[in-house]
């Protein structure tokens, strides 16, 4: 065991009861929630990926931003340093016990983050206030306990969240990059002020950029630094397993030695990662969601990442180098520091600096929340000044006194963390029932799915570069292949999707590319356009997947599938938003089998268009039902049409493998390019008229069309859902004329 006197401000006797208490609560929550870390782990990854985000929800951050703000802030002074300390105390065998403990403790973050959103407060200025103090006061009716927690939390923030990461950033800058003095601390303070003054959105956005970069650099540095010097991983696991149970087999009463050793070792890891003190709950409380349990599930991933991935990498590397004691670990790190000119080393330690920036930023926001709760905005301003003074003072003491201040700050920070965690942990046990109810509500009301194969498919969709792949596929589909290759491909394609070739304008051998065949015209007599003036017709050959009323500004496609009208119309929404609020909508899904030209649903004048760059998720049923708010996320080209009865919006939604969306009225529109920007165009000086049934545009590969009808102008006919309809077929009637257009 290493020399405990390094941490003179830390009471090591607190570790064992803290760890036992933490473990008991973890086991209790695991059983009460019926193992959410097993049942919903993949669903948590699915939520984290963003395919269940909904912009119409209340809040400020998306799930991934809150995750990175909360998790990356505890990587350097938390999981990395905590793993090293745990190795000092328990040896390689501690890894197994960290894994077991991590699994049991994962529900803690689920409950705390769920409660933070459930009991958050929104101010008159639109700011969200959250954290354990709010659910302690509102749910337990114990303001005195909430205030006590906030006061203890402020001291923890100043030391654990301010002094400790600043000391490590200063130390790394000094040893790795030979930047001494107060240059880095002052520069970091300026960056901190810039980030925090931008509010929680800036905190979330910057964390979402810096943290992934830091994690990638950490993994890259780890791989290249250690790839030739790490022991065989299987041998390492076997060694860890032997070490984990050695006290039991070696001596009588070994089980008690085992408990003492590994409770202290695991305890220091979980204190270092701020488990139970509610820091991540404060950030989670501002997540944009209608279901608190969503972010609760995502928060479990933070514990998983720290306890299973980071701890394994750190303990594996240090064990391979035989760096078990503090002196050995410091020598090991200093040896690495000496190679700072190596780009791999620089990448490795740059990741530490990025973690430090994110850490201080996340903690600063948490401290602000505590200060606001205690005495309001005036005290919060005082805290901001105090926090900056604290981190600069800590850096100054390091410059003057060297590494000793590091150990003192760690010891004090760990002691304060344990004290701060006690009221939070007790609250989690008492309020578990509320978190369980929120989880049930989310699963019942939202239509959430957690089938592994489907979720894996959706996760892959979220990760792959959809726009680039679609662009490349579009280029390939437009390529003029040799006829002996192209014709068999076209015939196979038509057979696979049962395409009716008798309707096509040309013979199959006359098409010079897959895209030309896909965007084929039909024979003149293939479709009949309804001639009645008041009838609106289908603009496409497609399946109707939903239609009905726009409720205020919400379009309900089906249970669990709805989206906001404003988000669907995008940046061009302001002018026409009120026209379509409380109007009608209808959604058409075009499969690869269908004819892919788009026609005008009514006679009218084209007012203009709006182009919104976006993702290119597929629009099949699995994606539409599995990715929340898919249509507003995807690329869209919206044509606004003025009819004699009212306005109509023809929304052409891009999808995977859609090379282009083209329109007939403006050849300047080019979608799905590498460099894209939103664009609004109004035709004020030119009158572009279009007949009912005339070609309006085309998809180069399949997608979706949504029609919006102005409020109080249109009534649907009885339409079959999920059945094919051809373009030109009536879908409903306009109510009455409002204006006259030239014929």
SEVEX-546001 format. One line per 5 residues: number of its first residue (from 1); their letters; for each residue x, y, z of C-alpha. Coordinates in steps of 0.2 Angstrom, whole numbers. Example, Ala and Ser with C-alpha at 12.3 -4.5 7.8 and 13.67 -1.06 7.14 Angstrom:
1	as	62,-22,39  68,-5,36
This chain:
1	xxxxx	0,0,0  7,17,-4  11,31,8  -5,39,14  4,54,22
6	xxxxx	4,62,4  -14,67,7  -13,75,24  -30,84,23  -39,68,19
11	xxxxx	-47,56,32  -44,39,25  -56,31,38  -70,39,29  -67,29,13
16	xxxxx	-73,12,19  -90,17,26  -93,29,11  -90,14,-1  -101,2,9
21	xxxxx	-115,16,9  -113,19,-9  -113,0,-13  -129,-3,-3  -138,11,-12
26	xxxxx	-132,5,-28  -138,-13,-25  -155,-6,-18  -158,5,-33  -153,-9,-45
31	xxxxx	-166,-21,-38  -179,-8,-36  -177,-2,-54  -175,-20,-60  -157,-18,-67
36	xxxxx	-159,-3,-79  -141,-4,-82  -144,-21,-91  -162,-18,-98  -159,0,-105
41	xxxxx	-140,1,-109  -143,1,-127  -158,12,-126  -147,25,-117  -134,24,-131
46	xxxxx	-148,27,-143  -154,42,-134  -136,49,-132  -133,47,-151  -147,60,-154
51	xxxxx	-159,51,-164  -172,53,-150  -169,72,-148  -184,83,-151  -182,102,-153
56	xxxxx	-199,106,-147  -195,100,-130  -191,111,-115  -173,114,-110  -156,121,-116
61	xxxxx	-144,106,-120  -146,90,-130  -142,74,-121  -124,72,-129  -119,90,-123
66	xxxxx	-125,87,-105  -116,70,-106  -99,78,-111  -101,92,-99  -104,80,-85
71	xxxxx	-92,66,-89  -77,75,-97  -76,86,-82  -72,71,-71  -60,62,-82
76	xxxxx	-43,70,-78  -45,73,-59  -58,59,-58  -57,43,-67  -38,44,-73
81	xxxxx	-31,50,-56  -44,40,-46  -39,24,-56  -20,27,-52  -24,30,-33
86	xxxxx	-35,14,-33  -20,4,-40  -9,11,-27  -20,4,-13  -27,-12,-20
91	xxxxx	-15,-17,-34  -21,-24,-51  -34,-34,-43  -44,-18,-39  -50,-17,-57
96	xxxxx	-62,-32,-55  -70,-24,-40  -71,-7,-49  -80,-16,-63  -92,-25,-50
101	xxxxx	-95,-9,-41  -98,2,-57  -111,-10,-63  -120,-9,-46  -118,10,-44
106	xxxxx	-124,15,-62  -142,18,-57  -137,32,-45  -134,43,-59  -150,38,-67
111	xxxxx	-160,43,-52  -151,59,-48  -152,66,-66  -170,60,-68  -175,70,-52
116	xxxxx	-164,85,-57  -175,87,-73  -191,82,-64  -189,96,-51  -180,109,-61
121	xxxxx	-186,127,-60  -188,139,-74  -185,158,-70  -194,173,-78  -179,175,-89
126	xxxxx	-180,158,-96  -165,151,-86  -167,133,-79  -161,130,-61  -157,113,-56
131	xxxxx	-147,101,-45  -150,90,-30  -155,105,-19  -171,107,-29  -177,89,-27
136	xxxxx	-172,89,-9  -182,104,-5  -197,101,-17  -199,82,-15  -193,80,3
141	xxxxx	-199,96,10  -182,99,18  -175,116,14  -163,116,28  -155,100,21
146	xxxxx	-155,108,3  -146,123,10  -134,113,19  -130,103,4  -128,119,-7
151	xxxxx	-116,126,6  -105,111,7  -106,109,-12  -99,127,-14  -84,122,-5
156	xxxxx	-82,106,-15  -84,116,-31  -70,128,-26  -58,114,-21  -62,99,-31
161	xxxxx	-69,108,-46  -58,123,-46  -41,121,-38  -38,103,-42  -41,103,-61
166	xxxxx	-31,120,-62  -17,113,-52  -16,98,-64  -17,109,-80  -3,120,-73
171	xxxxx	7,104,-68  5,97,-86  9,113,-94  25,114,-84  31,97,-86
176	xxxxx	25,92,-103  26,109,-112  39,118,-101  27,133,-99  30,139,-82
181	xxxxx	23,153,-71  5,160,-72  4,161,-91  -7,146,-93  -18,149,-77
186	xxxxx	-22,167,-83  -26,161,-101  -37,147,-95  -46,160,-83  -50,171,-98
191	xxxxx	-56,156,-108  -67,151,-93  -75,168,-92  -79,168,-110  -87,151,-109
196	xxxxx	-97,154,-94  -103,171,-98  -111,163,-114  -123,153,-102  -126,135,-101
201	xxxxx	-128,133,-120  -111,139,-123  -104,127,-109  -113,113,-117  -108,117,-135
206	xxxxx	-90,119,-131  -89,104,-120  -97,94,-134  -83,99,-146  -68,99,-134
211	xxxxx	-72,83,-124  -73,71,-140  -57,79,-146  -49,76,-130  -56,58,-129
216	xxxxx	-50,54,-146  -32,61,-143  -32,52,-127  -35,35,-135  -23,39,-150
221	xxxxx	-9,44,-138  -13,29,-127  -12,17,-142  4,24,-150  13,26,-133
226	xxxxx	9,9,-126  6,-2,-141  23,-11,-140  26,-11,-121  9,-17,-113
231	xxxxx	8,-34,-106  -3,-47,-114  -21,-42,-110  -27,-59,-106  -12,-61,-94
236	xxxxx	-16,-44,-86  -34,-50,-83  -28,-66,-76  -16,-57,-65  -30,-45,-59
241	xxxxx	-41,-60,-55  -28,-68,-45  -24,-52,-36  -42,-48,-33  -45,-64,-22
246	xxxxx	-27,-66,-15  -31,-60,2  -44,-73,4  -33,-88,-1  -17,-82,7
251	xxxxx	-22,-80,25  -35,-84,38  -48,-71,39  -43,-65,22  -61,-60,18
256	xxxxx	-60,-46,30  -43,-41,22  -51,-41,5  -65,-30,11  -54,-17,19
261	xxxxx	-42,-16,5  -54,-16,-10  -67,-5,-1  -54,8,2  -47,6,-16
266	xxxxx	-64,6,-25  -69,20,-13  -55,32,-18  -60,29,-37  -78,34,-34
271	xxxxx	-74,49,-23  -62,54,-37  -76,53,-50  -87,63,-40  -100,49,-38
276	xxxxx	-115,54,-28  -112,72,-26  -124,78,-39  -113,88,-50  -119,79,-66
281	xxxxx	-137,81,-60  -135,100,-61  -130,100,-79  -142,86,-83  -156,97,-76
286	xxxxx	-155,109,-91  -157,95,-105  -170,98,-118  -183,84,-115  -201,81,-111
291	xxxxx	-196,65,-101  -183,66,-87  -179,48,-88  -171,50,-105  -156,60,-98
296	xxxxx	-156,48,-83  -153,34,-94  -139,43,-103  -131,48,-87  -128,30,-83
301	xxxxx	-116,29,-98  -105,41,-89  -102,29,-74  -100,15,-87  -87,25,-97
306	xxxxx	-77,29,-81  -78,13,-73  -76,0,-87  -66,9,-100  -55,23,-92
311	xxxxx	-51,13,-77  -46,-2,-87  -35,8,-98  -26,17,-84  -23,2,-73
316	xxxxx	-18,-9,-88  -5,4,-93  2,7,-76  3,-11,-71  12,-15,-87
321	xxxxx	26,-3,-82  25,-9,-64  20,8,-58  11,4,-42  17,16,-29
326	xxxxx	15,35,-30  34,38,-33  34,25,-47  19,33,-55  26,50,-54
331	xxxxx	42,44,-62  32,35,-75  23,51,-79  39,62,-79  47,50,-91
336	xxxxx	33,53,-103  33,71,-100  51,72,-106  45,66,-123  34,81,-126
341	xxxxx	42,85,-143  35,69,-149  18,73,-158  10,57,-150  15,63,-133
346	xxxxx	9,80,-137  -8,73,-142  -9,63,-126  -6,77,-115  -16,90,-125
351	xxxxx	-31,78,-121  -27,81,-102  -27,100,-105  -44,99,-114  -51,88,-100
356	xxxxx	-45,102,-88  -54,116,-97  -70,106,-98  -69,101,-80  -67,118,-73
361	xxxxx	-81,124,-84  -93,111,-79  -89,113,-60  -90,132,-62  -108,131,-69
366	xxxxx	-112,119,-54  -106,131,-42  -116,145,-50  -132,135,-47  -128,132,-29
371	xxxxx	-124,150,-26  -140,156,-35  -150,144,-24  -143,150,-8  -144,169,-9
376	xxxxx	-149,173,-27  -140,182,-41  -129,194,-30  -121,180,-21  -119,171,-38
381	xxxxx	-109,186,-44  -98,185,-28  -96,166,-31  -90,169,-49  -76,181,-42
386	xxxxx	-72,169,-28  -70,155,-40  -58,164,-51  -48,170,-36  -47,152,-30
391	xxxxx	-41,144,-46  -28,158,-49  -22,156,-30  -20,138,-32  -10,140,-48
396	xxxxx	1,153,-39  4,141,-24  9,128,-36  22,139,-45  29,144,-28
401	xxxxx	28,127,-18  28,114,-31  19,97,-32  15,97,-13  0,108,-15
406	xxxxx	-7,95,-27  -8,82,-14  -15,94,-1  -29,100,-13  -34,82,-18
411	xxxxx	-35,77,1  -46,92,5  -57,90,-11  -60,71,-7  -65,75,11
416	xxxxx	-77,88,5  -84,77,-9  -89,63,4  -97,76,15  -107,83,1
421	xxxxx	-113,66,-6  -121,61,10  -138,71,9  -139,67,-10  -137,48,-8
426	xxxxx	-150,48,6  -162,58,-5  -159,45,-20  -165,31,-9  -181,41,-2
431	xxxxx	-185,47,-20  -182,32,-30  -200,29,-32  -202,45,-42  -188,41,-54
436	xxxxx	-196,24,-57  -212,32,-61  -204,44,-73  -195,29,-82  -212,20,-84
441	xxxxx	-220,36,-91  -206,38,-103  -207,20,-109  -226,21,-110  -230,38,-117
446	xxxxx	-215,41,-129  -216,25,-139  -198,21,-134  -191,5,-141  -176,-4,-135
451	xxxxx	-175,-19,-146  -156,-22,-148  -155,-26,-167  -166,-11,-171  -157,0,-159
456	xxxxx	-140,-5,-166  -147,-1,-184  -152,16,-178  -136,19,-169  -126,15,-185
461	xxxxx	-137,27,-194  -132,41,-182  -114,37,-183  -110,35,-201  -107,50,-212
466	xxxxx	-124,50,-221  -122,65,-231  -105,60,-238  -111,43,-242  -127,49,-250
471	xxxxx	-117,61,-261  -105,47,-267  -120,36,-270  -128,50,-280  -112,52,-291
476	xxxxx	-111,33,-293  -130,32,-298  -127,46,-311  -112,37,-319  -113,31,-336
481	xxxxx	-108,13,-335  -104,2,-350  -121,-5,-357  -116,-23,-354  -115,-19,-335
486	xxxxx	-129,-6,-334  -143,-15,-342  -142,-31,-331  -141,-19,-316  -157,-10,-321
491	xxxxx	-166,-26,-325  -161,-33,-308  -166,-17,-299  -183,-17,-308  -186,-35,-303
496	xxxxx	-181,-33,-285  -193,-19,-282  -207,-25,-294  -206,-9,-305  -220,-8,-318
501	xxxxx	-210,-5,-334  -225,-4,-345  -229,14,-338  -211,20,-341  -209,33,-356
506	xxxxx	-193,23,-362  -188,6,-364  -176,0,-350  -161,-1,-362  -163,17,-367
511	xxxxx	-158,24,-350  -140,28,-348  -138,27,-329  -147,21,-314  -152,39,-309
516	xxxxx	-160,42,-326  -170,26,-324  -175,31,-306  -181,48,-311  -190,41,-327
521	xxxxx	-205,50,-334  -221,41,-337  -231,38,-353  -244,52,-356  -259,41,-353
526	xxxxx	-252,33,-337  -260,45,-325  -277,54,-325  -277,71,-316  -293,75,-307
531	xxxxx	-300,90,-316  -312,98,-303  -305,115,-298  -308,113,-280  -300,96,-278
536	xxxxx	-282,94,-272  -273,79,-279  -259,68,-273  -242,75,-280  -233,58,-280
541	xxxxx	-235,40,-282  -233,35,-264  -240,27,-248  -249,39,-237  -242,37,-219
546	xxxxx	-251,50,-210  -263,64,-212  -274,76,-201  -274,92,-191  -259,102,-186
551	xxxxx	-263,104,-168  -257,122,-164  -240,119,-171  -238,101,-168  -239,88,-181
556	xxxxx	-244,71,-174  -238,57,-187  -243,43,-176  -241,38,-157  -224,43,-152
561	xxxxx	-220,51,-168  -223,70,-168  -214,85,-173  -215,104,-172  -221,114,-187
566	xxxxx	-208,128,-184  -194,115,-184  -201,107,-199  -202,124,-209  -184,128,-202
571	xxxxx	-177,146,-204  -190,151,-217  -204,148,-205  -207,165,-198  -217,172,-213
576	xxxxx	-229,157,-216  -229,149,-198  -246,157,-193  -254,152,-210  -251,134,-207
581	xxxxx	-253,133,-188  -270,123,-185  -270,119,-204  -269,102,-212  -255,90,-216
586	xxxxx	-252,74,-226  -236,63,-228  -232,53,-243  -218,40,-242  -210,35,-259
591	xxxxx	-201,18,-259  -188,13,-272  -202,5,-282  -211,21,-285  -211,34,-299
596	xxxxx	-200,48,-291  -206,64,-300  -216,77,-289  -231,86,-296  -240,101,-291
601	xxxxx	-256,96,-280  -266,112,-286  -265,126,-298  -256,141,-291  -242,153,-291
606	xxxxx	-225,149,-284  -221,161,-270  -203,155,-267  -194,141,-258  -183,138,-242
611	xxxxx	-169,126,-242  -163,118,-226  -147,108,-225  -149,94,-213  -145,75,-210
616	xxxxx	-149,62,-222  -157,48,-212  -167,35,-221  -186,38,-220  -192,20,-219
621	xxxxx	-204,15,-205  -191,9,-193  -181,26,-194  -197,37,-194  -203,28,-178
626	xxxxx	-186,26,-170  -178,43,-173  -188,56,-164  -192,71,-175  -184,64,-190
631	xxxxx	-192,75,-204  -186,91,-196  -168,84,-194  -167,79,-213  -162,90,-227
636	xxxxx	-178,99,-234  -183,109,-249  -199,118,-246  -209,126,-261  -223,138,-256
641	xxxxx	-238,139,-267  -252,152,-267  -268,144,-274  -285,153,-276  -290,144,-260
646	xxxxx	-275,147,-249  -257,143,-247  -249,126,-249  -232,120,-244  -224,106,-253
651	xxxxx	-210,99,-242  -198,88,-251  -188,78,-237  -171,72,-242  -165,54,-236
656	xxxxx	-151,42,-237  -145,39,-255  -154,54,-262  -141,61,-273  -151,77,-277
661	xxxxx	-168,85,-275  -172,96,-290  -186,107,-295  -192,113,-312  -195,131,-308
666	xxxxx	-177,136,-303  -162,127,-310  -150,136,-297  -156,125,-283  -143,112,-279
671	xxxxx	-145,101,-264  -134,88,-255  -117,97,-259  -102,96,-248  -103,114,-243
676	xxxxx	-122,119,-239  -131,133,-231  -149,137,-228  -157,148,-241  -173,158,-243
681	xxxxx	-179,164,-260  -195,174,-264  -201,177,-281  -207,195,-280  -202,202,-297
686	xxxxx	-208,187,-307  -224,177,-308  -221,158,-309  -238,149,-312  -240,130,-311
691	xxxxx	-254,119,-317  -262,106,-306  -252,90,-310  -238,99,-319  -220,93,-314
696	xxxxx	-214,102,-299  -198,93,-295  -190,76,-293  -180,65,-281  -164,57,-287
701	xxxxx	-168,41,-276  -182,39,-264  -189,50,-250  -204,58,-242  -216,73,-247
706	xxxxx	-226,82,-234  -240,94,-239  -246,108,-228  -262,117,-231  -267,134,-224
711	xxxxx	-279,134,-209  -298,134,-213  -295,131,-232  -295,112,-234  -305,96,-230
716	xxxxx	-298,79,-232  -307,65,-241  -307,48,-233  -290,41,-237  -282,24,-235
721	xxxxx	-267,24,-223  -252,14,-228  -258,10,-245  -252,16,-262  -260,31,-271
726	xxxxx	-255,37,-288  -251,56,-292  -267,65,-299  -279,55,-287  -290,67,-276
731	xxxxx	-285,68,-258  -298,81,-253  -307,98,-257  -303,116,-254  -317,125,-244
736	xxxxx	-319,142,-253  -310,153,-265  -300,168,-257  -292,176,-272  -291,175,-291
741	xxx	-276,170,-301  -272,172,-319  -275,157,-330
